[in-house]
């Protein structure tokens, strides 16, 4: 009886662990956007999450370009293709809990100046409430001052990316969905544990009632 209980306890542990929602990361601007022909506004859908990219104050201020020869990270980036000092705005189709991205800044009027890159997060769209802001300064690698920035202080669905520098670039935008906003899918552990449990309960020579009597 004790052995049976230990076995059942192990199976139930597998089921419990497998039922924990998995917060998989989703990466935008990582080679999936047609380069040199795509400008803001633009929608990008990856793993069921849609990111709507716009630029302010003017449309078309950012273009999808290859990172080759410009920055050291990734394969693709949104690059500010004019000097209008625009901000890049991203509205996501669901609530997120964290974001990390690579960025680059370039002040063409003062090439040795490194200006901070600013990320501001909102909940409820562009007209929603600001939930936090962070900034990071890069270091010169190729032609731009590059760095990585992370925000995970609060749930959000909208980002505004900007800098005093007239040119910015971003890529490898990695987001994690809010763990409470989705329905978890059964993992391999759940399916395996369920199969073992059915085998135990379906055994011809054992049942919980008979086991209790023998105990």
C-alpha positions as CSV (number, residue, x, y, z in Angstrom):
1,X,0.0,0.0,0.0
2,X,2.8,2.4,0.9
3,X,4.5,1.8,-2.4
4,X,1.2,2.5,-4.3
5,X,0.7,5.8,-2.3
6,X,4.3,6.9,-3.1
7,X,3.7,6.1,-6.8
8,X,0.4,8.0,-6.9
9,X,2.0,11.0,-5.1
10,X,4.8,11.1,-7.6
11,X,2.3,11.1,-10.5
12,X,0.3,13.9,-8.9
13,X,3.4,15.9,-8.4
14,X,4.2,15.6,-12.2
15,X,0.6,16.7,-13.0
16,X,0.9,19.7,-10.7
17,X,4.3,20.8,-12.1
18,X,3.1,20.4,-15.7
19,X,0.0,22.4,-15.0
20,X,2.0,25.6,-14.2
21,X,1.6,28.1,-17.0
22,X,4.8,28.4,-19.1
23,X,5.7,32.0,-19.9
24,X,7.4,31.6,-23.3
25,X,9.2,34.6,-24.7
26,X,8.2,36.1,-28.1
27,X,10.8,38.0,-30.2
28,X,9.8,40.8,-32.6
29,X,12.0,42.5,-35.2
30,X,14.2,39.4,-35.6
31,X,14.2,38.7,-39.3
32,X,10.5,38.4,-40.0
33,X,9.8,41.9,-41.3
34,X,10.6,42.7,-45.0
35,X,13.5,45.1,-45.0
36,X,14.0,48.3,-47.0
37,X,10.3,48.3,-48.0
38,X,8.5,48.4,-44.7
39,X,8.0,51.6,-42.8
40,X,5.8,52.7,-39.9
41,X,2.9,52.1,-39.4
42,X,3.2,48.4,-39.5
43,X,1.8,45.3,-37.7
44,X,4.0,42.3,-36.8
45,X,2.4,39.1,-35.4
46,X,4.6,36.5,-33.7
47,X,3.3,33.6,-31.6
48,X,-0.2,35.0,-31.6
49,X,0.8,38.4,-30.3
50,X,0.5,41.4,-32.6
51,X,2.7,44.5,-32.2
52,X,1.4,47.6,-33.9
53,X,4.4,49.9,-34.7
54,X,3.8,53.7,-35.4
55,X,6.0,56.7,-35.3
56,X,5.4,60.2,-34.0
57,X,5.1,62.9,-35.1
58,X,5.4,61.7,-38.7
59,X,4.4,58.4,-40.4
60,X,7.2,56.5,-42.1
61,X,9.9,57.8,-39.8
62,X,11.1,54.2,-39.1
63,X,12.1,51.6,-41.6
64,X,12.9,47.9,-41.3
65,X,16.5,47.5,-42.2
66,X,19.3,44.9,-42.0
67,X,21.7,45.3,-39.1
68,X,24.7,44.3,-41.2
69,X,27.4,47.0,-41.1
70,X,25.4,49.2,-38.7
71,X,25.0,47.5,-35.4
72,X,26.4,44.3,-33.9
73,X,23.2,42.6,-32.7
74,X,20.5,40.6,-34.4
75,X,19.7,40.4,-38.1
76,X,17.1,43.1,-38.3
77,X,16.1,46.5,-36.8
78,X,13.7,49.3,-36.9
79,X,15.9,52.3,-37.9
80,X,14.9,55.9,-37.8
81,X,15.4,57.0,-41.5
82,X,15.0,60.7,-41.1
83,X,16.1,63.4,-38.6
84,X,12.6,64.3,-37.4
85,X,13.4,63.3,-33.8
86,X,10.6,60.8,-33.8
87,X,9.6,58.3,-31.2
88,X,8.8,54.7,-32.0
89,X,5.5,53.5,-30.5
90,X,4.4,49.9,-30.1
91,X,0.9,48.8,-29.0
92,X,0.6,45.1,-28.2
93,X,-2.5,43.0,-28.6
94,X,-2.3,41.7,-25.0
95,X,-0.9,42.6,-21.6
96,X,2.7,41.9,-21.1
97,X,4.9,41.5,-18.0
98,X,8.4,42.2,-19.3
99,X,10.3,43.4,-22.3
100,X,14.0,43.4,-23.3
101,X,15.4,44.9,-26.5
102,X,18.6,45.9,-28.1
103,X,19.0,49.6,-29.0
104,X,21.3,52.0,-30.7
105,X,21.5,55.8,-30.6
106,X,23.4,58.2,-32.9
107,X,23.7,62.0,-32.7
108,X,24.8,62.9,-36.2
109,X,25.3,66.5,-35.2
110,X,27.7,65.4,-32.3
111,X,28.9,61.9,-33.2
112,X,30.9,61.4,-30.0
113,X,27.9,62.2,-27.8
114,X,26.1,59.3,-26.1
115,X,22.5,60.1,-25.3
116,X,20.3,57.9,-23.2
117,X,17.7,55.7,-24.8
118,X,14.3,56.0,-23.0
119,X,11.6,53.4,-22.7
120,X,8.2,54.4,-21.3
121,X,5.5,51.8,-20.6
122,X,1.7,52.3,-20.6
123,X,-1.4,50.2,-19.9
124,X,-4.5,50.8,-21.9
125,X,-3.0,51.9,-25.2
126,X,-1.4,55.2,-26.1
127,X,-4.1,57.0,-24.2
128,X,-3.8,54.8,-21.2
129,X,-1.9,55.3,-17.9
130,X,1.8,55.5,-17.7
131,X,3.0,52.6,-15.5
132,X,6.8,53.2,-15.6
133,X,9.8,54.4,-17.4
134,X,13.5,53.5,-17.7
135,X,16.5,54.7,-19.6
136,X,19.9,53.3,-20.6
137,X,23.0,54.6,-22.2
138,X,24.9,52.5,-24.7
139,X,28.6,52.3,-25.7
140,X,30.0,52.7,-29.1
141,X,30.4,49.3,-30.9
142,X,30.2,49.9,-34.7
143,X,28.6,53.1,-35.9
144,X,26.1,53.6,-33.0
145,X,26.1,53.6,-29.2
146,X,24.5,50.3,-28.5
147,X,23.0,48.7,-25.4
148,X,20.2,46.5,-24.0
149,X,17.2,47.8,-22.0
150,X,14.7,45.9,-19.8
151,X,11.4,46.8,-18.3
152,X,9.5,44.5,-15.9
153,X,8.3,46.8,-13.1
154,X,4.6,46.5,-14.0
155,X,2.2,45.0,-16.6
156,X,1.9,47.0,-19.8
157,X,0.6,46.8,-23.4
158,X,2.2,49.9,-24.9
159,X,5.8,51.2,-25.3
160,X,7.1,54.5,-26.4
161,X,10.8,54.5,-27.3
162,X,12.8,57.7,-27.7
163,X,16.0,59.6,-27.3
164,X,17.4,63.1,-27.5
165,X,19.6,61.7,-30.3
166,X,17.9,62.2,-33.7
167,X,18.5,58.6,-34.8
168,X,17.6,55.5,-32.9
169,X,17.4,51.8,-33.8
170,X,15.8,48.8,-32.0
171,X,15.7,45.1,-32.5
172,X,15.3,41.7,-30.9
173,X,12.3,43.0,-28.9
174,X,11.7,40.1,-26.5
175,X,8.4,40.2,-24.6
176,X,6.8,37.9,-22.0
177,X,3.0,37.7,-21.7
178,X,1.3,38.4,-18.3
179,X,1.1,34.9,-16.7
180,X,-2.5,35.6,-15.5
181,X,-3.9,36.6,-18.9
182,X,-3.9,33.3,-20.7
183,X,-5.1,29.8,-20.3
184,X,-2.2,27.3,-19.7
185,X,-1.9,24.5,-22.2
186,X,-1.1,21.0,-21.1
187,X,2.6,20.3,-21.1
188,X,4.4,17.0,-21.8
189,X,4.6,16.4,-18.1
190,X,0.8,16.6,-17.7
191,X,0.2,14.1,-20.5
192,X,2.9,11.7,-19.3
193,X,1.6,11.9,-15.7
194,X,-2.0,11.4,-16.8
195,X,-1.0,8.3,-18.7
196,X,0.8,6.8,-15.8
197,X,-2.1,7.6,-13.5
198,X,-4.6,5.9,-15.8
199,X,-2.4,2.8,-15.9
200,X,-2.3,2.6,-12.1
201,X,-6.0,3.1,-11.7
202,X,-6.8,0.7,-14.5
203,X,-4.8,-2.2,-13.1
204,X,-6.8,-5.5,-13.0
205,X,-5.3,-6.6,-9.6
206,X,-5.5,-3.3,-7.7
207,X,-8.1,-0.7,-6.7
208,X,-8.1,1.9,-4.0
209,X,-10.9,0.1,-2.1
210,X,-9.0,-3.3,-2.0
211,X,-5.8,-1.5,-1.1
212,X,-7.5,0.1,1.9
213,X,-8.8,-3.3,3.1
214,X,-5.4,-4.8,2.8
215,X,-3.9,-2.0,4.8
